[in-house]
Amino acid sequence: MAPQPPSWGSKDEWRDWARTTRAGLDFAALSDQVRSYLEQWPTLQEASVALLYLPLGDEVDLVALQGTELGCQFVATRTPDREGALTVHELGGPLEVHRLGFLQPHRAAPEVDPRDIDVLLLPGLAFDLWGTRLGRGAGYFDELLSRLPAGAVTVGVCPAALVVDRLPREPHDQKVQCLATDEGVIATA
């Protein structure tokens, strides 16, 4: 495993470290473990609406949660083609490929108000124990987090190997309240 950058290192240094670390992980096995913990997590069991992300190849895959006994409605984001904010749409219908190559709900999928979300499961390249998320740099999820209702529970999802003591944080970075890893679901500091 590559040595971690110092906590005061740049986000680019941390992204390089996270990508190198991710390259050696078995995401299929990690995904099964994380999903198992989330299926048993009371907060998700009690949710009415939960936002999933449609994973890239180097992210924990939670899509199979849709086929479980969880009674919530699952939704996912659509990314604008050029400018604008993420929108939230019902999940379960057809998907389409965004121009950047990732899957998202089809443009005809009914839109859902972000204020209806009870639990938001979001990916990150890495997280720290304080809830800071290291994303890919576009800021889409930070903006979406700023639009959630006060009672929504935000959960960062990643392998435990990518949870560190402290990441660099900027004023616009939104923190998550919990982390879901292959070691369980915990509250952040």
N, C-alpha and C positions, 0 to 999 in steps of 0.2 A: 504494500500500500504506500502511496506517495505521502511524503510528510506534509502535514497541514501548514498552510501559510500562517503568519502571525494574525492575531485577532484584528489588528489594525491594517492588515493587508487590504489591497483593493478588491472590489467585487470580481474583477476580471481574474485575479490570481485565485480567488476562491472558486470561481466557475471552472477554471482549468483543473484545479485539484478535484472538484466534484466529478467532472467528466472522466478524469483518469480513474478515480475510485469506482465509478459506476461501471466502467468497462469490464471489470473483473467480477461482477455480481451476477447471480442467477436470478433474473427477475421473475421467471415463472414460479420458482419455489418461494421467493419472497412474497409474491402477490398472493399465493395461497395462504401463507401465514398471516399476512396483514388482513385479508378478507375474513379469515376465521375470527380474529380478534374483534373486528368491526361488527360482524354478525352478532356477537355476544354483548356488545357494548350497549348498555341501557339507553343512552342518549339517542343512538341511531334507531333502536327498537321503538322508541316513543315518538320519533319524528314523523311529521306529516309530509314534508317536502325536503328532499335531500339532493344537493347538487353533486354530481359525479363529474369527473373529467374523462375524456376519451384519451387514453394514454398514447404517448410516443413509445418507441421501442425501448427506451431506457428509463421507463417510469413504471411504478407499481400499477398493475392492472386491476381495477376494482369493478369493471363492467359486469362481472358475474354476480355482483350483489343484486342485480335486477331479478335474477331467477331464484332468490331465496325467499324465506318466509317473512322477511321484513315487509311491513305493511305500508311503507311510504311511497309517495310518487317520486320517481327519479327524474331529474332534469339535468341538462348540460348546457354549456355555453356555445355560442356562435361567435367567431371572430370576424370583425369587419374586414373587407378586402383591402382597404387602404387606411382610412382614418375612422375614428369613432371608438365607442365603447363596446365591450362584450354585451351580448344580449343572452337571455336565458330562455331555453325552449324545452318542451316536453321531450323526453327520451323514450325510445321504444319503437319509433317508426323508422323510416329510411334515413340513412346517413349520406353525406356527400363529402367529397374531398375538397378541402380549402386549397387555394392556389399555392400555399406553402407546403402542401403534402399531408396534412393531418386530417383526421376525420372529425366531423361535427354534425349536429342534427341538420336535416334537410331544411332549406329555406322556407318550406311550407309548414314545418312543425310549429304548432301553436306556441306563442310566446308566453312566458310566465314572468310575473312581477318579482324581481329579486327580493322584495319585502316579504314574500311568502315563504322564503327559504328558512328552514329550521336548522339544518346542518349543511355546511359547505365543506366538502372534501376536496382539497386542492394539492396539486403536485408542487414540488420544488426541487431544485438541484441539491439543496441542503437546507437544514433548519438548525437553529440553535435552541438551547434549553429555555431561552427567554421568549421564544415564539417568533423570532426573526426568520423570515423566509428569504432564501436566495433563489430568485427566479431566473429566467432566461434573459431578462433585461428590457422587455417591452412595456412593463408596468400595467398590463391589462388586469391581472388579478388584484393588484393593489387598488385600482380604481373600483373594481366590482366590490371588494370588501368594504370600501367606504360607503356603499349604497345599501348595505344589509341592515336589517332591523337590529336594535340593541340586543335582543334576546337570541339572535342567531349564534350557533356554536361553530367556530371555524377550526378546522382540523387540517394540519399539515401532514401529508402522506409521503413517506420516503423510507428507504432502508435504514435500520439503526446505525449502520456504518457511516451514514451521512448526517448524523445528528452530532453537533459539536458544541463546545462550551459557549462560544461567542462568535458571531458573524458581524461584519460591518453593517451598519444600519444608517439609512438616510431618513430625513424627516417625513418623506412621503411613503415610506415603507410601512405597510400595515402588518401587525403581528397576528399570529394565530393563538388560539386558546389551548389547543391540545395537539398532540402529535400521535399519529398512528404509524407504528413500525412493525417489523417482524418480531419485536419483543413485547408488544402490547400497545395499549392506548393510555397515554399519560397527559396530565395537565402541564402546561408550561409554567415557568416561574412568574 
